[in-house]
Amino acid sequence: MNTNNNTMENAAESQVYTLPDIMRIFRFGRTKTLRLCKEGVLPVVKVGKTYISNQAMIDRWMLEHEGSEIDIIY
């Protein structure tokens, strides 16, 4: 059993992503990312004025939305 890989995987899943990280992951601009966060579309938690997420939340969200189309109304 390789515990080093498990430790690295757990560290990646527990890493907190802030808005700039989420923008980079989804390749959206700031305005679109903020709108999707506020509308509850993206897998985030709001702490104060800050939106955060982690890899586990994003992975789960991607699996749940696989093959679906998400409409963005402006």
ABEGO torsion letter per residue (X at the ends): XBAAAAAAAAAAAABBBBAAAAAAAAGBBAAAAAAAAAAGABBBBBBEABBBBBAAAAAAAAAAABGBBBBBBX
